[in-house]
Amino acid sequence: MTITVIGGGLAGCEAAWVVSSFGLRVKLIEMKPVKYSPAHKSADLAELVCSNSLRSSDLSSAVGLLKEELRILGSIVVRSADLTAVPAGRALAVDRELFAKSVSRFIQENGLISVERREVTAIPHPDDGPVIVATGPLTSEGLANSISDLIGETGLSFYDAIAPIVTADSLDMTRLFRASRYEDGEGAYLNAPMDEQTYLGFVDEIIRAKKVNPHPFEDIQHFEGCLPIEELARRGPQTLSFGPMKPVGLIDPKTGRRPYAVVQLRAENTRGSLYNLVGFQTKMTYAEQQRIFRMIPGLENADFERLGSVHRNTYIDAPNALDEFSRLIKAPHVFFAGQITGVEGYVESTASGFVVGMYAALLSKGVHPIIPESNTAIGALIKHTRDKPLKKYEPMNVNYGMMDEVSVRSKKHKKELRAKIGLESIGSLKIRLDELREQLR
Ligand SMILES: Cc1cc2nc3c(=O)[nH]c(=O)nc-3n(C[C@H](O)[C@H](O)[C@H](O)COP(=O)(O)OP(=O)(O)OC[C@H]3O[C@@H](n4cnc5c(N)ncnc54)[C@H](O)[C@@H]3O)c2cc1C
């Protein structure tokens, strides 16, 4: 049996290697150097298109835990990053050329993996065997059209306009009030009220903030209903107070009056551990977002689990289009892995590649796959791609708020305990996978 992997990026390489570790043959198809996306430049596999950092190595950060879990599981991407690391304090940064060459070597020297260089423009037929699509945020147009034909146009998005997310336990609830517009009683939103002076100062900071320059291929035509807040602020000092910050239908119980403006926060998960700043998609730099959003009453000490952005990103509506093993419900021979499933970031895409490679291999061998538990960073991340969202499905970086709750009050101890539980759980998963590899090879 041969499994086809389309896309030789981080997810595709990791998935191909995991599939081969179960003794299965892999055909890895990468379109470079025949064709390049607007951001890819090198013919190597596993190219890092922007930053050379795989972010924090610290276990107090969920991405640090995710990397450690992948390291335990034997990820070739994390191993290559360790082998080609450059000094970066508590982060894991790499020499990008050596990194890509290291991953490419792992693939090329693997006798079970063959690499073809061509663009795939249509999803292969079921008779050609299982296929893992890992073509990333810049999937070529031909293939994107073929995916759309399979899942329907609304199932595929091409841009991300995402608003920041904060943890509930970092909010000062004494400064916020709970209410939904025009409704009595316990409302669905947390509202951060502002008086006129605070509002005008806030708008002024947004206008003056440093913004991220778009890549040349990201000439985004903004939809009027989804404009970045700085674009609204630029149109006039009152525009935001008639848009996402409008106070109509809201009474601040402390003053008994309608505030001048509000920032609304909506629960991001059923547990209510994460809150989204409604309508606050932005292209301000990450540092500016943290500085300016902490000016919002109640958010002075906010922990940001995700920051806002507006960028080119092809991703499918994974919770509705895929089954529990990341297969298309409408075409179960097709698996999806990496950023195209709505995980965000180099390490997250690698993690998705690992898990989906494992699912595809085990199902091909007739074994019911093991689903990593959501007390691990990797399991919690994959769960994000499966859980039906409260609103529209949006891509997400890994974060501690996704993981199972633990009953500890202190934030620091909570993260330490989650990391400890996660690593123990991954240790057990590794033992089970090694046993299965022994049996199945
Ligand atoms: C401009 C840009 C900047 C980014 N910067 C960062 C960053 O700094 N840090 C971060 O963590 N994440 C960043 N990301 C997100 C990053 O792309 C992903 O996190 C990660 O690279 C996705 O991994 P992947 O394997 O899913 O896709 P990719 O790494 O993009 O790999 C997909 C591969 O599929 C190939 N391919 C595409 N279509 C076809 C086809 N039809 N046939 C055959 N092959 C095909 C591509 O050539 C590519 O090699 C950035 C994304 C973009 C677009």
PDBQT file of the ligand as one rigid body, heavy atoms in Angstrom, charges set to zero:
ROOT
HETATM    1  C1  LIG A 501       3.610  34.675   4.141  1.00  0.00    +0.000 C 
HETATM    2  C2  LIG A 501       3.516  33.752   5.307  1.00  0.00    +0.000 A 
HETATM    3  C3  LIG A 501       4.315  33.978   6.435  1.00  0.00    +0.000 A 
HETATM    4  C4  LIG A 501       4.232  33.120   7.536  1.00  0.00    +0.000 A 
HETATM    5  N1  LIG A 501       5.046  33.326   8.606  1.00  0.00    +0.000 NA
HETATM    6  C5  LIG A 501       5.018  32.465   9.654  1.00  0.00    +0.000 A 
HETATM    7  C6  LIG A 501       5.906  32.632  10.753  1.00  0.00    +0.000 A 
HETATM    8  O1  LIG A 501       6.712  33.545  10.781  1.00  0.00    +0.000 OA
HETATM    9  N2  LIG A 501       5.829  31.751  11.781  1.00  0.00    +0.000 N 
HETATM   10  C7  LIG A 501       4.963  30.704  11.775  1.00  0.00    +0.000 A 
HETATM   11  O2  LIG A 501       4.963  29.917  12.737  1.00  0.00    +0.000 OA
HETATM   12  N3  LIG A 501       4.106  30.508  10.731  1.00  0.00    +0.000 NA
HETATM   13  C8  LIG A 501       4.116  31.379   9.678  1.00  0.00    +0.000 A 
HETATM   14  N4  LIG A 501       3.257  31.224   8.619  1.00  0.00    +0.000 N 
HETATM   15  C9  LIG A 501       2.349  30.145   8.625  1.00  0.00    +0.000 C 
HETATM   16  C10 LIG A 501       3.122  29.003   7.949  1.00  0.00    +0.000 C 
HETATM   17  O3  LIG A 501       2.971  28.945   6.583  1.00  0.00    +0.000 OA
HETATM   18  C11 LIG A 501       2.657  27.736   8.383  1.00  0.00    +0.000 C 
HETATM   19  O4  LIG A 501       2.694  27.820   9.748  1.00  0.00    +0.000 OA
HETATM   20  C12 LIG A 501       3.435  26.515   7.937  1.00  0.00    +0.000 C 
HETATM   21  O5  LIG A 501       4.473  26.727   7.037  1.00  0.00    +0.000 OA
HETATM   22  C13 LIG A 501       2.394  25.682   7.313  1.00  0.00    +0.000 C 
HETATM   23  O6  LIG A 501       2.908  24.422   7.131  1.00  0.00    +0.000 OA
HETATM   24  P1  LIG A 501       2.233  23.492   6.064  1.00  0.00    +0.000 P 
HETATM   25  O7  LIG A 501       3.095  22.296   5.956  1.00  0.00    +0.000 OA
HETATM   26  O8  LIG A 501       0.802  23.318   6.370  1.00  0.00    +0.000 OA
HETATM   27  O9  LIG A 501       2.332  24.347   4.715  1.00  0.00    +0.000 OA
HETATM   28  P2  LIG A 501       3.657  24.829   3.935  1.00  0.00    +0.000 P 
HETATM   29  O10 LIG A 501       4.833  24.837   4.835  1.00  0.00    +0.000 OA
HETATM   30  O11 LIG A 501       3.285  26.066   3.233  1.00  0.00    +0.000 OA
HETATM   31  O12 LIG A 501       3.880  23.662   2.881  1.00  0.00    +0.000 OA
HETATM   32  C14 LIG A 501       2.995  23.431   1.823  1.00  0.00    +0.000 C 
HETATM   33  C15 LIG A 501       3.781  22.886   0.637  1.00  0.00    +0.000 C 
HETATM   34  O13 LIG A 501       2.850  22.465  -0.346  1.00  0.00    +0.000 OA
HETATM   35  C16 LIG A 501       3.314  22.840  -1.620  1.00  0.00    +0.000 C 
HETATM   36  N5  LIG A 501       2.150  22.930  -2.507  1.00  0.00    +0.000 N 
HETATM   37  C17 LIG A 501       1.146  23.864  -2.515  1.00  0.00    +0.000 A 
HETATM   38  N6  LIG A 501       0.232  23.554  -3.441  1.00  0.00    +0.000 NA
HETATM   39  C18 LIG A 501       0.643  22.409  -4.059  1.00  0.00    +0.000 A 
HETATM   40  C19 LIG A 501       0.134  21.597  -5.107  1.00  0.00    +0.000 A 
HETATM   41  N7  LIG A 501      -1.006  21.899  -5.713  1.00  0.00    +0.000 N 
HETATM   42  N8  LIG A 501       0.834  20.490  -5.481  1.00  0.00    +0.000 NA
HETATM   43  C20 LIG A 501       2.005  20.156  -4.881  1.00  0.00    +0.000 A 
HETATM   44  N9  LIG A 501       2.557  20.895  -3.891  1.00  0.00    +0.000 NA
HETATM   45  C21 LIG A 501       1.865  22.017  -3.469  1.00  0.00    +0.000 A 
HETATM   46  C22 LIG A 501       4.028  24.164  -1.370  1.00  0.00    +0.000 C 
HETATM   47  O14 LIG A 501       4.990  24.428  -2.389  1.00  0.00    +0.000 OA
HETATM   48  C23 LIG A 501       4.672  23.915  -0.002  1.00  0.00    +0.000 C 
HETATM   49  O15 LIG A 501       5.989  23.421  -0.118  1.00  0.00    +0.000 OA
HETATM   50  C24 LIG A 501       3.317  32.043   7.516  1.00  0.00    +0.000 A 
HETATM   51  C25 LIG A 501       2.500  31.841   6.390  1.00  0.00    +0.000 A 
HETATM   52  C26 LIG A 501       2.600  32.687   5.302  1.00  0.00    +0.000 A 
HETATM   53  C27 LIG A 501       1.723  32.432   4.110  1.00  0.00    +0.000 C 
ENDROOT
TORSDOF 0
